[in-house]
């Protein structure tokens, strides 16, 4: 009787564990994306060129981080997108995004 209860409860426990670990991975990826966007915005604000900004974002956000820069007059927005987990076919579509805006001299 106890064995049947364990056999019934074990998949639920595994599912909860997978959900919790996925949330932790998503939170960590989100923090890295936001940090990379902030670092990229600071780099542009101090006058770094495009290659320098790419290197800063890759160093902070990881090599899988994708960078987009949008300019609006003197303001520049840096958007960094990165996958939550790499190497898993099922989760490769899950991406997080971080945005930062800074004033950059023309």
Order of alpha helices (4+ residues) and beta strands (2+ residues): alpha-alpha-beta-beta-beta
